[in-house]
Amino acid sequence: MKPRHFRHLRKTAGMTEAMDAHRQDGLKPVETIVREAGLRPTRQRVALARLLFAKGDRHLSAEELHEEAVEAGVAVSLATVYNTLHQFTDAGMLRILAMEGQRTYFDTNTSDHHHFFIEGENRVMDILDGPVTVTNLPAPPDGMEIANVDIVVRLRPKRA
């Protein structure tokens, strides 16, 4: 599993400006974090990183992030949002969640964990530390290793 590059930003929910300031608690500027992930800190990458990580752990689609960017006055195309999200994923900054037949979500929490998917709402929630266990996994083919196992538990309102 790739390291959690943004774990230290969880403390700053809703504090976009504070991420850029040198603070006593040792938080790094977003530009530095993007650069340390192996990416050039372009204006658009930095702006999207601020939007993604300023609100703590969450699950977003590219369309939702694009809408947030437009509302925040960030001039960025949907294609650029998609490209940036995939670059962040490749750099280990995000985790991708493909929901069968649904849109793809990007998770800001890259630690090993599983998800609930609420049908009808297209909403993803983390399964908090609990008794989810995976046993009897097949051996991977020669030259391959299991990177992670994603469990998605689908939920819907109870039927009367």
C-alpha positions as CSV (number, residue, x, y, z in Angstrom):
1,M,0.0,0.0,0.0
2,K,1.3,3.5,-0.8
3,P,2.0,5.9,2.0
4,R,-0.6,8.3,3.1
5,H,0.9,11.6,1.7
6,F,-1.9,13.8,3.0
7,R,-2.6,12.3,6.5
8,H,-1.3,15.5,8.1
9,L,-3.9,17.6,6.3
10,R,-6.8,16.0,8.1
11,K,-6.3,18.5,11.0
12,T,-7.0,21.4,8.7
13,A,-10.5,20.8,7.5
14,G,-12.0,24.0,6.1
15,M,-8.7,25.9,6.4
16,T,-7.5,26.3,2.9
17,E,-5.4,29.4,3.6
18,A,-3.8,27.8,6.6
19,M,-2.4,25.0,4.4
20,D,-0.1,27.6,2.7
21,A,1.1,29.2,5.9
22,H,4.1,28.0,7.8
23,R,2.6,26.8,11.0
24,Q,3.8,25.6,14.3
25,D,2.2,22.1,13.8
26,G,4.5,21.4,10.9
27,L,2.0,21.4,8.1
28,K,3.6,21.7,4.7
29,P,2.4,24.0,1.9
30,V,0.3,22.3,-0.7
31,E,2.8,23.1,-3.4
32,T,5.5,21.2,-1.4
33,I,3.2,18.2,-0.9
34,V,2.4,18.1,-4.7
35,R,6.1,18.4,-5.5
36,E,7.1,15.7,-3.0
37,A,4.5,13.4,-4.7
38,G,6.6,13.8,-7.9
39,L,4.3,16.2,-9.6
40,R,5.0,19.8,-10.8
41,P,2.9,22.1,-8.6
42,T,1.0,23.9,-11.4
43,R,-1.6,26.5,-10.4
44,Q,-4.4,24.1,-11.4
45,R,-2.9,21.1,-9.5
46,V,-2.4,23.2,-6.4
47,A,-5.9,24.7,-6.6
48,L,-7.5,21.2,-7.0
49,A,-5.4,19.8,-4.2
50,R,-6.6,22.6,-1.9
51,L,-10.2,21.8,-2.8
52,L,-9.7,18.0,-2.4
53,F,-7.9,18.0,0.9
54,A,-9.1,21.0,2.8
55,K,-12.3,19.3,4.0
56,G,-10.8,16.1,5.4
57,D,-11.4,12.6,4.2
58,R,-14.1,12.3,1.5
59,H,-15.1,10.7,-1.7
60,L,-15.6,12.8,-4.8
61,S,-16.3,12.2,-8.5
62,A,-14.5,14.3,-11.1
63,E,-17.8,16.0,-11.9
64,E,-18.2,17.0,-8.2
65,L,-14.7,18.4,-7.9
66,H,-15.1,20.3,-11.2
67,E,-18.3,21.8,-9.8
68,E,-16.5,22.8,-6.6
69,A,-13.7,24.3,-8.7
70,V,-16.1,26.4,-10.7
71,E,-17.9,27.6,-7.6
72,A,-14.5,28.6,-6.1
73,G,-13.6,30.5,-9.2
74,V,-10.9,28.1,-10.4
75,A,-10.7,28.2,-14.2
76,V,-10.3,24.5,-15.0
77,S,-11.9,22.2,-17.6
78,L,-13.5,18.8,-16.7
79,A,-10.8,17.1,-18.7
80,T,-8.1,18.8,-16.6
81,V,-9.9,17.7,-13.4
82,Y,-10.0,14.1,-14.7
83,N,-6.3,14.2,-15.7
84,T,-5.3,15.7,-12.3
85,L,-7.3,13.2,-10.3
86,H,-5.6,10.3,-12.2
87,Q,-2.1,12.0,-11.7
88,F,-2.8,12.3,-8.0
89,T,-4.0,8.7,-7.9
90,D,-0.8,7.5,-9.7
91,A,1.3,9.5,-7.2
92,G,-0.4,7.8,-4.2
93,M,-2.3,10.9,-3.1
94,L,-5.8,9.5,-3.9
95,R,-7.4,6.1,-4.0
96,I,-9.7,5.3,-6.9
97,L,-13.1,3.6,-6.3
98,A,-14.9,2.2,-9.3
99,M,-18.6,1.4,-8.4
100,E,-19.9,-1.1,-10.9
101,G,-21.9,0.8,-13.5
102,Q,-21.8,3.9,-11.5
103,R,-19.3,6.8,-11.7
104,T,-15.8,6.6,-10.4
105,Y,-15.0,8.1,-7.0
106,F,-11.7,9.4,-5.7
107,D,-11.0,8.8,-2.0
108,T,-8.7,11.2,-0.2
109,N,-8.1,8.5,2.5
110,T,-5.5,6.2,0.9
111,S,-5.3,3.9,4.0
112,D,-6.6,0.3,3.8
113,H,-10.3,0.5,4.5
114,H,-13.6,-0.5,3.0
115,H,-16.8,1.3,1.9
116,F,-20.5,1.4,2.0
117,F,-22.3,2.5,-1.2
118,I,-25.8,3.9,-0.7
119,E,-27.8,3.0,-3.8
120,G,-30.2,5.6,-5.1
121,E,-28.0,8.4,-3.5
122,N,-24.8,7.4,-5.2
123,R,-23.0,8.2,-1.9
124,V,-19.9,6.5,-0.6
125,M,-19.0,6.2,3.1
126,D,-16.0,4.7,4.8
127,I,-16.7,1.6,6.9
128,L,-15.1,2.6,10.2
129,D,-12.7,0.2,11.7
130,G,-14.7,-2.9,12.2
131,P,-14.8,-6.7,11.8
132,V,-14.3,-6.8,8.0
133,T,-12.1,-9.8,7.2
134,V,-11.1,-11.3,3.9
135,T,-9.9,-14.9,4.0
136,N,-9.0,-17.5,1.4
137,L,-7.8,-15.1,-1.2
138,P,-6.5,-16.9,-4.2
139,A,-2.7,-16.9,-4.8
140,P,-1.8,-14.3,-7.4
141,P,-0.2,-15.4,-10.6
142,D,3.6,-15.7,-10.8
143,G,5.3,-12.3,-10.8
144,M,2.2,-10.6,-9.3
145,E,1.2,-9.5,-5.8
146,I,-2.1,-8.4,-4.3
147,A,-2.0,-4.6,-3.9
148,N,-5.2,-4.3,-1.9
149,V,-8.7,-5.7,-1.6
150,D,-11.6,-3.3,-1.9
151,I,-14.9,-4.3,-0.3
152,V,-18.0,-2.3,-1.2
153,V,-21.1,-3.0,0.8
154,R,-24.2,-1.8,-1.0
155,L,-27.0,-0.3,1.1
156,R,-30.5,0.7,0.4
157,P,-33.5,1.7,2.6
158,K,-35.3,-1.2,4.2
159,R,-38.4,-2.4,2.3
160,A,-41.6,-2.3,4.4
